[in-house]
Amino acid sequence: MPSLKMTMPSDVPDSDPVSEALQRLDAVLARLEASVTRRLEAEAAPDDRDAELSLLGEDRSRLAAALDAASARLAQVEATSGEVGSRLDRAIAAVAGVLERH
């Protein structure tokens, strides 16, 4: 970034109010330039918060996929459980029928 330093004419005495104002302006411009440089550097560097949010997003996606898989597995287990229950009921009825006949 180019420097914004003001130059004073050599024929202006140092105690002149204009000279003092120019010196104060030079100081303010130097601070502004340093502030802008720091801001640009900060925006160019990745922020830890952004990295953390990215990791949280990845974790959320991974957990959502795991939840979907677990939900599908639970539905499969519930269906199998219902089928096993029906088969047991039929087997119990068959055994009971055999025992009644003998």
C-alpha positions in Angstrom: 0.0 0.0 0.0 1.5 3.4 -0.9 2.4 5.7 1.9 0.1 8.6 2.5 2.7 10.9 4.2 2.2 14.6 3.6 5.2 16.7 2.7 5.5 20.2 4.0 7.0 23.1 2.1 10.4 24.0 3.3 9.6 27.7 3.7 6.9 27.1 6.4 8.3 27.5 9.9 7.7 24.5 12.4 5.7 26.6 14.8 3.1 27.5 12.1 -0.4 26.2 12.9 -0.6 24.8 9.4 2.7 23.0 9.9 1.4 21.5 13.2 -1.9 20.5 11.5 0.1 18.8 8.7 2.2 16.9 11.3 -1.0 15.8 13.1 -2.5 14.8 9.7 0.7 12.8 8.9 0.4 11.0 12.2 -3.3 10.2 11.7 -2.7 9.0 8.1 0.1 6.7 9.4 -2.2 5.2 12.0 -5.0 4.8 9.4 -2.6 3.2 7.0 -1.4 0.7 9.7 -5.0 0.0 10.6 -6.0 -0.7 7.0 -3.0 -2.9 6.6 -3.8 -4.9 9.7 -7.5 -5.2 8.5 -6.4 -6.5 5.1 -4.0 -9.0 6.6 -6.7 -10.2 9.0 -9.2 -10.7 6.2 -6.7 -12.6 4.1 -5.9 -15.1 6.9 -8.5 -17.7 7.7 -10.2 -17.1 11.0 -10.2 -19.8 13.7 -13.9 -19.3 14.0 -14.5 -20.1 10.4 -12.4 -23.2 10.6 -14.3 -24.3 13.7 -17.6 -23.7 12.0 -16.5 -25.7 9.1 -15.5 -28.6 11.4 -18.9 -28.4 13.1 -20.6 -28.5 9.8 -18.6 -31.6 8.8 -19.4 -33.2 12.2 -23.1 -32.4 11.7 -23.1 -34.0 8.3 -21.3 -37.1 9.6 -23.7 -37.4 12.5 -26.8 -36.9 10.3 -25.6 -39.7 8.0 -25.0 -42.0 11.1 -28.4 -41.1 12.4 -30.0 -42.0 9.1 -28.2 -45.3 9.0 -29.2 -46.1 12.6 -32.8 -45.2 11.8 -32.8 -47.5 8.8 -31.3 -50.3 10.9 -33.9 -49.7 13.6 -36.7 -50.0 11.1 -35.2 -53.2 9.8 -34.8 -54.7 13.3 -38.4 -53.7 14.1 -39.7 -55.4 10.9 -37.7 -58.5 11.7 -38.9 -58.5 15.3 -42.5 -58.3 14.1 -41.9 -61.2 11.7 -40.2 -63.2 14.4 -43.1 -62.5 16.8 -45.6 -63.7 14.3 -43.6 -66.9 13.6 -43.4 -67.6 17.4 -47.1 -67.1 17.8 -47.8 -69.6 14.9 -45.3 -72.0 16.5 -46.9 -71.7 19.9 -50.3 -72.3 18.4 -49.0 -75.3 16.5 -47.4 -76.8 19.6 -50.5 -76.1 21.6 -52.6 -77.8 18.9 -50.4 -80.9 18.9 -50.5 -81.1 22.7 -54.3 -80.9 22.8 -54.6 -83.8 20.3 -52.4 -86.1 22.4 
